[in-house]
């Protein structure tokens, strides 16, 4: 069965439109399944289309630097966003 193969990691997740349809069919929020699919694909989905060039540039810069970000940089980012460490 296709979904069982997706869950077992033998197939990639379906496209986002299909995921939204599946979520509706089983009565859960599409964001939950879309988030799981994005994680499986190894990327993060931003739920907006940047209309501000500065925001777009900052988002791209964060994505580019993410793999090599140090703990100190992560802490600085958390402070800038007003968040504490995960406990």
Secondary structure, DSSP 4 states (H G I P E B T S, - for coil): -HHHHHHTTSS----HHHHHHHHHHHTS-HHHHHHHHHHHHT----SS---SHHHHHHHHHHHHHHTT--HHHHHHHHHHHT-----
